[in-house]
């Protein structure tokens, strides 16, 4: 997937209907994405850590591992991947669960509306890139700086953070200065924007 076009993103399509999965991957490729289809979500899980994607389009109803279970497992490997669900058997409950419980970006009915699919994938790629940029900016924080960061973005004052962590307010100020320098931010509002 490393040879994807700059304007597109890397996308995996998971569907136990080989023809549909291939057709969706081809559609995405025609629109500038590096897309690959998988019949079995377990096969993608095995390969995913070595080749993560920006977006995954997955069927909901599959064999041993359904789309929701697959989404939960892939999120443990990569919380920055966008997931779009598709199904031939839509229900309101599944639509709500796809977003609220399984972090899906969209829930599409089969036959797939191509324009809606392309829009969802483009939105997913943009979201994924933003999440990865945020993760890269906060990855440089030490464990203690991460604790301070998390407490600050929750709205705690320097003094309250000091009390919670049993350190001096001066130590919190030093950590806060390091956090701002490492993340390239200049204030609490920008730090909050980096938090999820």
N, C-alpha and C positions, 0 to 999 in steps of 0.2 A: 504494500500500500504506500510505500514511500515515493512512488512516482506519480502521485496525484497532482492534478493541475492546481496552480496557485489559487485560482478563484473558487475552486470546488473544495470538497472535503472528503474525508474517508468515511464510507458508509458500509455497514454490513446489513444484509437482508436475511432474516431467518424465517423460513416457512417450510412446512413439511410437504407442500405442493411444489415440486421441483420446477414446473413450468411457470407458475406464478412468481416464485422467488427469482428465477432467472429473468423474467420479463420486467420485474420491478428494478432489478439491478441494472439491466440494459437501459431502461428509461433514465435512471439516475446518471449512468455513464454518459448518455447522450447530452445531458445537461451539465457536464463538467466535473462530475464527482467520480472518485475512484470507488467503485462499488463491487462488492462480492457477495454472492448468495451462499447460504448454508441450509442444508436440509434438517440438520439436527443441532439444537442449541448446545448440546454437550460438546460437540466438535468445536464450536466457536469458543466456548469457555476454555477448552484445552489450549487453544492457540492465542487467546485474547491478550494475555499479559505481554507477549512478545510483539504484538501488532495491534495496539488499541486504535479505536476509531473515534471520530467526532460524534457519530450518530448511528444508532441501530434501529432498523425498522423490523419489528417482530410480530408474527402471528400470535394471537392469544391462545387458541386451542391447537395444541400439538400433542405428540405422544406422551412419553414418560415425564417430560419436563415442559409445563405450559409456559406461555409467554410471561406471565406474572412471576412465576418462580424463577424463570431465567433472568428477568430484570432484577430481581432481588439479589441474585448471585453475581451478576455482572457488576452491579453497583458496589459490591464489596471489593472488587478488583479495581474499579474505576468510577469513582463518584462524579467525574467530570464528563461522562458520556451522556448524550441526549438520547432518549428512547421514545420511539413512535410506535404505538400499538395499532394493529389492524386485525379485523375479524369478519368472518362471514355470518356470525351469530351475535349481533350486538344486543346488549341489554343496558338499561340505564344504570343498574348496579355495577356492571363491569366498567362502564365508562367512568363512573365516579371513582371506583377503585383504581383504575389505571392511572389517574392523576394523583389522587389523595394518598393512596397506600403504596403505590409502586413507582411514583416519580415520573410518570409518562408526560410527554409534552403534548401529545395529541392521541386521539382514538379514532381511527378511520374505519369506515365500513367497506367491505368488499361488495361488489367490484370497486376498486380504488378510483377515486376522483384524482386524476393525474395532477391537476393544478394544486389541489389541496395537499397532496403528498409532497410535491416539490416545494411548496411554501413551508410545510412543517419541517422538512429536512433542512432547508436553508436556515430557518429559525433555530433548529437544533444545532447546526454547525456553528452559527454565531454564538449561541449560548455556551456551547462546549469550549470554544476558543476563549471566551471571556472567563469561564471558570478556570481553565488551565493557566491563563495569565495571572489570575488572582492567586492560585495555588503556588505559582512560581515566585510571586512577590512575598508571600508569607512563609514559604519553605525555608528561608534563610534564618528565621527566628529560632533562638535557642528555646529549649523547653520552658524555662522561666519567663522569657520574653513572650512566649505564646500564652502562658497563663495570664500575664499582665494584659496582653492584647485582648484576650477573651473577656476579662473582667471589665476593661475599659469600654469595649463596644457594647457591653450589657448596661452601661450607664453609670458604673461605679466611679466615684471620684478617686483621685490619687490617694487620699487619706483612707478611704474605705478599702481600696485595693491593698494598701499597706497593712491594714488591720486583718484582712482576710488571709493574706499570705504571711503574716507575722514578720514583716520586714519594715524598715523605716520608710517614711514618705520620700526621703532623698533617694533611696534605692529604687523606688517606683519611678521617680522622675528620671533617673538614669536609664532605666529600662525603657521608659516611654520614648526618650530621646533616641535610643538605639533602634527601637521599633520604627519610628518615623524615618530615620536615616535608611534603614534596610528596605523599607517598603516604598520609599520615594513619595511619601505622603506629606502633607503639611497641615495636619489638624485632625481632630476627632471625627469630623464629618467624613473625611476621606478614609479614615480607618474603619469606620462603620460600613462604608461602601465596600470595603474588602472582605467583610465578614459575611458568612452565609447564614 
